[in-house]
Structure formats: structure tokens, C-alpha cells
Amino acid sequence: MPRPILATIHTAALAHNLERARRAAVDSRVWAVVKANAYGHGIERVFDPFRAADGFAMLDLAEAERVRALGWRGPVLLLEGVFEPRDLELCSRLDLWHTVHCDEQIDMLAAHKTQVPQRVFLKMNTGMNRLGFAPERFRSAWTRLDALPQVDEISLMTHFSDADGPRGVAHQLEAFERVTRDLPGERSIANSAATLRHAAATRADWVRPGILLYGSAPDFPEHDAEHWQLQPAMTLSTRLLTVQTLKAGDTIGYGSRFTAEGPMTIGVAAVGYADGYPRHCDTGTPVLVDGVRTRMVGRVSMDMITVDLTPVPQARFGSEVTLWGRAANGTVLPIDEVARSAGTIGYELMCAVAPRVPVATD
Ligand SMILES: *Cc1c(COP(=O)(O)O)cnc(C)c1O
């Protein structure tokens, strides 16, 4: 028997969230961003519900190959482009569109021997300062690409640093529009946060939602997933291994981090940091037992956590424990709330579910 821990991927929620992205960007085509193995959900598992997307975007060439192996004939975009010259052969063979963000990638293209010219997305660095050509260098990069027989269409893209926060997108958008105004080609600028929060300003040929597809709010805690009408695409659940009865003064777990103030019952659940449940969660992190909201107490161990059973006195060996997602009774514990307790974001939790955790689909 495996341990009772399980990650369940909710196919209908993935389809719902993609539809939500479409409604937020009705005039745009939608890249389903499936990097990092579909944010930890598994490319093969999200593929069916995301077939309704216009294309798949990722960074890893092996992931692009997996999408093609699933039979996808539509657009595939490499968000960081190629890393070495032979990657361009794969782009030719599998018809992958790729980002061009630096001179070295243009050099590789210029040296690439191909019969079929390639579609590229030229990236402008409008302030994120990770990838892309600075605005004042963008046009010369465009001109250089445009002159290459290896290049077919050139699309234009940029990426926002603050679409989820108070600084917003105006400063980056201004630079992008000023430089690209009279250039031909399709545009792609919006991530999830921009798609939801700045739809009018960031309208373009393509949007690139990632996190929203997986049911996490890009701007939590300002807004939660329910506000954006997103459904959790992943539930991480387990069961109680046992119940402990404590009296006043008893402590729990490593470091005796929690002390009972009076008599109480504690459930021991089969999940720990070796499953990807963050060790930064501490007393107070929300958790559901039999669909009833309660809290973690004490430290996260490698394979176990301890939870306060005060609100769920009927809980016993085998009771359902939901770490995030949807309990059997329908109650939802947003992954964003758990992430906040761990000082991180939903993205990191979903990507970090450990390989030892079995995964089911419903
Ligand atoms: C990851 C990524 C996205 C998607 O971002 P979300 O915040 O998950 O919506 C969009 N564009 C690029 C270039 C990315 O790397």
C-alpha cells in the first residue's frame, strides 16, 4: 500500500480556467503556458483540457517535444528561445516558434541551415531586465532578423514585472508601444495578471496566461481565486495516521514549537516537506480535516504534519486531510492561502509537489 497522500488534477477546472482566460481576452489568441511540467500538473494531464487553447508555450525543448508527441499540430512557442545551435534543428523539425532575446540567438539563426524559414518572437526588455533587447536596440535587432532568409514572420513580445501590483504596466507598455508602433507583426504582451487586471491596456494578438489556468490568483491577497472565478486545478490530500490527546503543557513535534494550553486532540497527517509541503508553514497554516477548516500546529516534518482537531472532534484514523484544493464535501482551501503562510506564492507550491506523490486525474 502506498501512503495515503495524493495529488488530484481536476480536468474540468483546467478547462474552466482556460475559458476564463478567453473571456478576459476575447479578441486575443491564448497561449496555454505549460512550462515547468505545466506548473507541476503534468503536461500529459493538462493537454486534453488545454486543447482548446491556440498554442502551447514553455521553455524546455523536451516539453515542446512532449506536446508534439501528444499530437498537437498547432503553434508551440519556446519562451526563452534556443540555447545552442542544434536546438534550431529541433525547431525546424517540430515547427517550433521561438523567442529571440539576445544577439547570440540571432547569430545562431544566421548560421542555421534550413529550407523552411522559422517564426520568431522578438523580445523587448521594457524594464524587467531579465531577457530581451533594450528599447533602443530593438529596431536594429528587428532589422537584422528581417534580413535573414532563415526567418519567416517576426512577432513582437515583452513581459511585465508588475502586472500583479501597484506599479502596474503603463511604464513598460509605453516603451513597447513607442518602439514597435510602425513595425509589422503580431504582438504578445500579457501574462495572467495583465490578462485579468489590465485587459484593455494589454490587448494584443496573443495573451500568455500561466498561473490563472491552474486556478491560483496572480494578485493574491489583493484578489483571491474566487474573485477571478478561477477553480483550483490541483488538490493535495492525505489522511490522518492517528490522533493524539494532549493535556495542558504538552508539546508537539521537533523543537516543541507548539504547547497545548489545555486538553486538545491533534491529528497526525501523512504529508511532509519530502512531499513538497513547505517546511516554512508553521502553527496557523490553514488545513481542512473532513472538509472542516482548521490549522496546522508545530513543525512540518519530513513525512508528517500535526493538525488541531478542535473544530473536528469526530476526526479519527483515516479522516480526509486537504492541504490545498477541494475537499470531498466541496470546501475549497485556496493554494494561495497556504503559500502565504509559507511566505511564498501558489506557483512555487504547485511546482514543488514531489515526484514521490502519486497523481490522479478527475
Ligand atoms: C511564465 C511566463 C508567463 C506566464 O506567467 P503567469 O504569471 O503564470 O501567467 C508568460 N510569459 C512568459 C514569458 C513567461 O515566462
The ligand as an ORCA input file, in Angstrom:
! r2SCAN-3c Opt
* xyz 0 1
  C       5.764     32.141    -17.174
  C       5.526     33.154    -18.222
  C       4.227     33.599    -18.490
  C       3.039     33.188    -17.653
  O       3.080     33.892    -16.424
  P       1.908     33.750    -15.356
  O       2.240     34.755    -14.318
  O       1.997     32.351    -14.826
  O       0.652     33.994    -16.082
  C       4.049     34.476    -19.537
  N       5.105     34.893    -20.289
  C       6.367     34.489    -20.054
  C       7.472     34.997    -20.898
  C       6.618     33.611    -19.021
  O       7.877     33.210    -18.780
*
